[in-house]
């Protein structure tokens, strides 16, 4: 499990390490992810073995992010 901390490394900076982890095991990526983060994740990491645990400010925002992920992943497959 890896957490994207506020004020910590950006998702873009974390991609090489996340990719390395996913090459050998499953990964839970946890945090307050925005659309830019999701684009970077979905464009650069394999989906197999990746679980996104997204923290959101509201149920509405969480649904919007979930729909975004579904639509983007459908286009990438």
Residue frames as a rotation matrix with the C-alpha (Angstrom) as fourth column:
UNK 1
0.584 0.812 0.000 0.00
0.812 -0.584 0.000 0.00
0.000 0.000 -1.000 0.00
UNK 2
-0.672 -0.726 0.145 1.29
0.733 -0.680 -0.008 3.43
0.105 0.101 0.989 -0.99
UNK 3
0.385 0.783 -0.489 -0.26
0.815 -0.537 -0.217 6.69
-0.432 -0.315 -0.845 0.15
UNK 4
-0.211 -0.344 0.915 -0.13
0.672 -0.731 -0.120 9.94
0.710 0.589 0.386 -1.78
UNK 5
-0.027 0.114 -0.993 0.41
0.936 -0.347 -0.065 12.42
-0.352 -0.931 -0.097 1.02
UNK 6
0.896 0.313 0.316 -0.48
0.387 -0.898 -0.208 16.09
0.218 0.308 -0.926 0.79
UNK 7
0.757 -0.653 0.014 2.79
-0.627 -0.720 0.298 17.96
-0.184 -0.234 -0.955 0.38
UNK 8
0.195 -0.688 0.699 4.66
-0.020 0.710 0.704 14.77
-0.981 -0.151 0.125 -0.52
UNK 9
-0.836 -0.545 0.058 5.87
-0.012 0.125 0.992 13.48
-0.548 0.829 -0.111 -3.84
UNK 10
-0.092 0.795 -0.599 3.56
-0.915 -0.305 -0.264 13.96
-0.392 0.524 0.756 -6.81
UNK 11
0.653 0.387 0.651 2.04
-0.098 0.895 -0.434 11.01
-0.751 0.220 0.623 -8.63
UNK 12
0.903 -0.356 -0.242 4.24
-0.283 -0.068 -0.957 11.88
0.324 0.932 -0.162 -11.62
UNK 13
0.005 -0.953 0.304 7.33
-0.944 -0.105 -0.314 11.62
0.331 -0.285 -0.899 -9.41
UNK 14
-0.072 0.049 0.996 6.07
-0.726 0.682 -0.086 8.33
-0.683 -0.730 -0.013 -7.93
UNK 15
0.718 0.508 -0.477 5.38
-0.693 0.450 -0.564 6.55
-0.071 0.735 0.675 -11.25
UNK 16
-0.034 -0.762 -0.647 8.78
-0.663 0.501 -0.556 4.78
0.748 0.410 -0.522 -11.55
UNK 17
-0.838 -0.273 0.472 8.47
-0.545 0.457 -0.703 3.32
-0.024 -0.846 -0.532 -8.04
UNK 18
0.038 0.943 0.329 4.81
-0.714 0.256 -0.651 2.42
-0.699 -0.210 0.683 -8.53
UNK 19
0.562 0.106 -0.821 5.62
-0.775 0.415 -0.477 0.68
0.290 0.904 0.315 -11.79
UNK 20
-0.493 -0.835 -0.246 8.42
-0.615 0.534 -0.580 -1.27
0.615 -0.135 -0.777 -10.13
UNK 21
-0.630 0.351 0.693 6.05
-0.582 0.378 -0.720 -2.46
-0.515 -0.857 -0.034 -7.39
UNK 22
0.409 0.908 -0.093 3.39
-0.715 0.255 -0.651 -3.51
-0.567 0.333 0.753 -9.94
UNK 23
0.084 -0.465 -0.881 5.98
-0.844 0.437 -0.311 -5.58
0.530 0.770 -0.355 -11.81
UNK 24
-0.761 -0.493 -0.420 6.20
-0.213 0.803 -0.556 -7.96
0.612 -0.334 -0.717 -8.85
UNK 25
-0.738 0.546 -0.397 3.02
0.659 0.456 -0.598 -7.60
-0.145 -0.703 -0.696 -6.77
UNK 26
0.187 0.901 0.391 -0.32
0.836 -0.355 0.418 -5.91
0.515 0.249 -0.820 -6.36
UNK 27
-0.870 -0.493 0.003 -0.57
0.444 -0.785 -0.432 -2.28
0.215 -0.374 0.902 -5.32
UNK 28
0.375 0.895 -0.243 -3.10
0.926 -0.351 0.140 -0.27
0.040 -0.277 -0.960 -3.36
UNK 29
-0.732 -0.525 0.434 -2.68
0.531 -0.839 -0.121 3.44
0.428 0.142 0.893 -4.12
UNK 30
0.165 0.775 -0.610 -4.44
0.986 -0.104 0.134 5.50
0.040 -0.624 -0.781 -1.50
UNK 31
-0.693 -0.437 -0.573 -5.09
0.562 -0.826 -0.049 9.22
-0.452 -0.356 0.818 -1.28
UNK 32
0.331 0.733 -0.595 -6.85
0.169 -0.666 -0.726 12.37
-0.928 0.140 -0.344 -2.41
UNK 33
-0.602 -0.556 0.573 -6.34
0.597 0.164 0.786 11.87
-0.531 0.815 0.233 -6.14
UNK 34
0.021 0.578 -0.816 -7.45
-0.348 -0.760 -0.548 14.50
-0.937 0.296 0.185 -8.65
UNK 35
0.907 0.417 0.066 -8.14
-0.070 0.304 -0.950 14.23
-0.416 0.857 0.305 -12.40
UNK 36
0.477 -0.811 -0.338 -4.51
-0.818 -0.269 -0.509 15.00
0.322 0.519 -0.791 -13.29
UNK 37
-0.353 -0.578 0.736 -3.30
-0.815 0.577 0.062 12.26
-0.460 -0.578 -0.674 -10.94
UNK 38
0.317 0.582 0.749 -5.78
-0.115 0.807 -0.579 9.82
-0.942 0.097 0.323 -12.46
UNK 39
0.917 -0.029 -0.398 -4.65
-0.399 -0.091 -0.912 10.67
-0.010 0.995 -0.095 -15.99
UNK 40
0.003 -0.999 -0.044 -1.03
-0.972 0.007 -0.235 10.02
0.235 0.043 -0.971 -15.06
UNK 41
-0.341 -0.078 0.937 -1.88
-0.584 0.799 -0.146 6.76
-0.737 -0.597 -0.318 -13.28
UNK 42
0.498 0.697 0.516 -4.19
-0.036 0.611 -0.791 5.41
-0.867 0.375 0.329 -15.98
UNK 43
0.889 -0.205 -0.408 -1.84
-0.447 -0.203 -0.871 6.39
0.096 0.957 -0.272 -18.82
UNK 44
0.094 -0.994 -0.058 1.35
-0.857 -0.051 -0.512 5.04
0.506 0.098 -0.857 -17.24
UNK 45
-0.606 -0.307 0.734 0.55
-0.709 0.626 -0.324 2.06
-0.360 -0.717 -0.597 -15.02
UNK 46
-0.771 0.379 -0.511 -0.86
-0.045 0.768 0.639 -1.36
0.635 0.516 -0.576 -15.85
UNK 47
-0.010 0.875 0.485 -4.38
-0.834 -0.275 0.478 -1.86
0.551 -0.399 0.732 -14.56
UNK 48
0.512 0.186 -0.838 -3.79
0.068 0.965 0.255 -5.46
0.856 -0.188 0.482 -13.56
UNK 49
-0.019 -0.489 -0.872 -3.04
0.900 0.372 -0.228 -5.60
0.436 -0.789 0.433 -9.83
UNK 50
-0.903 -0.292 0.316 -3.74
0.179 -0.923 -0.341 -1.90
0.392 -0.251 0.885 -9.27
UNK 51
0.088 0.918 -0.388 -6.36
0.953 0.036 0.301 -0.81
0.291 -0.396 -0.871 -6.74
UNK 52
-0.649 -0.233 0.724 -7.16
0.136 -0.972 -0.190 2.87
0.748 -0.025 0.663 -6.31
UNK 53
-0.006 0.584 -0.811 -8.47
0.998 0.054 0.032 3.82
0.063 -0.810 -0.584 -2.88
UNK 54
-0.497 -0.155 0.854 -9.57
0.406 -0.911 0.072 7.40
0.767 0.383 0.515 -3.47
UNK 55
-0.399 0.332 -0.855 -10.32
0.802 -0.326 -0.500 9.77
-0.445 -0.885 -0.136 -0.62
UNK 56
-0.458 0.323 0.828 -12.86
0.581 -0.596 0.554 12.39
0.672 0.735 0.085 -1.63
UNK 57
-0.987 0.059 0.153 -14.39
-0.141 -0.778 -0.613 15.49
0.083 -0.626 0.776 -0.10
UNK 58
-0.231 0.966 0.120 -17.94
-0.812 -0.123 -0.571 14.33
-0.537 -0.229 0.812 -0.90
UNK 59
-0.100 0.319 0.943 -19.97
0.246 0.926 -0.287 11.44
-0.964 0.203 -0.171 -2.25
UNK 60
0.878 0.455 -0.148 -20.77
0.014 -0.334 -0.942 13.48
-0.478 0.826 -0.300 -5.37
UNK 61
0.361 -0.834 -0.417 -17.07
-0.922 -0.385 -0.028 14.12
-0.138 0.395 -0.908 -6.07
UNK 62
-0.429 -0.500 0.752 -16.28
-0.442 0.843 0.308 10.45
-0.788 -0.200 -0.582 -5.45
UNK 63
0.362 0.646 0.672 -18.92
0.372 0.561 -0.740 9.41
-0.854 0.518 -0.037 -8.01
UNK 64
0.888 -0.082 -0.453 -17.52
-0.406 -0.604 -0.686 11.90
-0.218 0.793 -0.569 -10.55
UNK 65
-0.083 -0.996 -0.013 -14.02
-0.949 0.076 0.305 10.48
-0.303 0.038 -0.952 -10.09
UNK 66
-0.310 0.047 0.950 -15.29
-0.060 0.996 -0.068 6.91
-0.949 -0.078 -0.306 -10.34
UNK 67
0.742 0.631 0.226 -17.16
0.234 0.073 -0.970 7.70
-0.628 0.772 -0.093 -13.57
UNK 68
0.611 -0.608 -0.506 -14.03
-0.778 -0.579 -0.244 9.40
-0.144 0.543 -0.827 -14.94
UNK 69
-0.407 -0.781 0.474 -11.95
-0.678 0.606 0.416 6.30
-0.612 -0.152 -0.776 -14.19
UNK 70
0.039 0.506 0.862 -14.52
0.266 0.826 -0.497 4.01
-0.963 0.248 -0.102 -15.83
UNK 71
0.922 0.356 -0.152 -14.74
-0.019 -0.351 -0.936 6.14
-0.387 0.866 -0.317 -18.96
UNK 72
0.361 -0.869 -0.338 -10.99
-0.923 -0.384 0.002 6.59
-0.132 0.312 -0.941 -19.28
UNK 73
-0.448 -0.546 0.709 -10.21
-0.483 0.814 0.322 2.92
-0.752 -0.198 -0.628 -18.69
UNK 74
0.416 0.662 0.624 -12.83
0.286 0.556 -0.780 1.88
-0.863 0.503 0.042 -21.25
UNK 75
0.914 -0.119 -0.389 -11.11
-0.390 -0.531 -0.753 4.09
-0.116 0.839 -0.531 -23.84
UNK 76
0.038 -0.999 0.021 -7.66
-0.981 -0.033 0.189 2.73
-0.188 -0.027 -0.982 -22.98
UNK 77
-0.326 -0.123 0.937 -8.70
-0.210 0.976 0.055 -0.91
-0.922 -0.179 -0.344 -23.33
